[in-house]
Amino acid sequence: MSRAGIDALRERARLGLPAHVADYVDATADGVAEAEADRWDAVRFRPVALRGETETSLATTVLGTPVDHPILIAPMAQQVAAHPDGEAETARAAAASGTLVGVSTNTAVPFSRIAEQGAPWWFQAYLLADSDLTDALAARAAAAGASAIMLTVELTALRVDPRIEPTNWPDGPGRARLANLTDDERSRLGDRPGRLPGLEQIARLREIAGLPVVVKGVLRGDDARRAVDAGAAGVLVSTHGNRRLAGSIAAVDALAEVADAVAGDAEVYADSGIRDGRHVLAALALGARAVFVGRPAWWALADDGAAGVEGLLAGLADELTASLRQAGVGTPAEARAARIAVAPGFASDRGLA
Ligand SMILES: Cc1cc2nc3c(=O)[nH]c(=O)nc-3n(C[C@H](O)[C@H](O)[C@H](O)COP(=O)(O)O)c2cc1C
């Protein structure tokens, strides 16, 4: 699956969706769709040679969970607008593809239906206006079989456009979100947005869920280090798919800095704009253990349900295998050890003091 193939997938998905739903999925903080993929395109490679034939293998683990390849599915809200079974259908595709799926706080599907598909899954937690409800969701996810909690540590910029905000959708699945809270609990939340978490939330969720915590949405080495020192088992470098702050650095700009800061004490992942196998190779070579794909999976789900998502993941994995061989290495670990990628920019505060 090439970037052009994913562009075609996006167009096909759009044809079957109401405009406000398609626009909600495409939306970015700066109004420019898919710009983050250009930053991954700008990564340059230094292929190695004379290492002979090695067997190519994509299999790895994420926080101890085995996966067939390092391409995971990002937690995304409103998947029932793409397919009637929403996240359950996505989880079915993850199970068939030997990978793991993130499940949003805002899912309209009960955890039990997602869990019964058999794929490993991580629950994505927002710190809700009523933090007891965040705790309740994390505990329910753990009881239903989630194997980690992803704590999102940033808020998106999308509320600036009321037309595409799911709570305003005319008959929307937007109204059925937070299916894992009771009606009474949902009414306690109203439409109030979440809150920005502090470091203490990491230990709190770890204790309540009894699961490792991955911090989602870090773009700086210093924050990554603080998160790991506070007990995070993983750090996901992410701009929320360019939905956070207009003018923000891209995930790829922060990845090497975060990987250096964490220095092997936690797993590092990346998402935002990953659109082909070469982007995956770039992320792995710059220090990620795995990547998450967001919108492409949402579009594939809308286009052809679980089969669509399986096809997308297989296409990306095939391309990653080809890219690894062209780079002269057999595994993601070798790609990282051989430092085969050069990031397009290295944003830090170095030189400012
Ligand atoms: C439609 C949509 C809904 C999303 N919902 C959530 C969410 O509920 N929680 C969250 O942490 N991230 C959410 N994200 C962000 C994704 O988890 C991920 O970081 C992002 O989509 C990756 O970028 P990409 O779409 O360019 O691949 C959402 C993204 C999209 C496109």
The ligand as an ORCA input file, in Angstrom:
! r2SCAN-3c Opt
* xyz 0 1
  C     -11.202     10.529     13.438
  C     -10.140     10.512     14.489
  C     -10.501     10.291     15.808
  C      -9.523     10.242     16.795
  N      -9.899      9.999     18.083
  C      -8.943      9.921     19.043
  C      -9.305      9.666     20.386
  O     -10.468      9.502     20.719
  N      -8.308      9.615     21.306
  C      -6.986      9.788     20.970
  O      -6.108      9.731     21.829
  N      -6.621     10.020     19.692
  C      -7.564     10.093     18.738
  N      -7.183     10.342     17.446
  C      -5.751     10.433     17.101
  C      -5.200      9.063     16.709
  O      -5.110      8.197     17.821
  C      -3.778      9.173     16.109
  O      -2.926      9.850     17.013
  C      -3.759      9.895     14.765
  O      -4.914      9.618     14.022
  C      -2.529      9.466     13.984
  O      -2.393     10.222     12.836
  P      -2.896      9.763     11.386
  O      -4.383      9.845     11.395
  O      -2.294     10.786     10.492
  O      -2.389      8.377     11.132
  C      -8.152     10.430     16.453
  C      -7.810     10.666     15.123
  C      -8.785     10.702     14.142
  C      -8.361     10.932     12.718
*
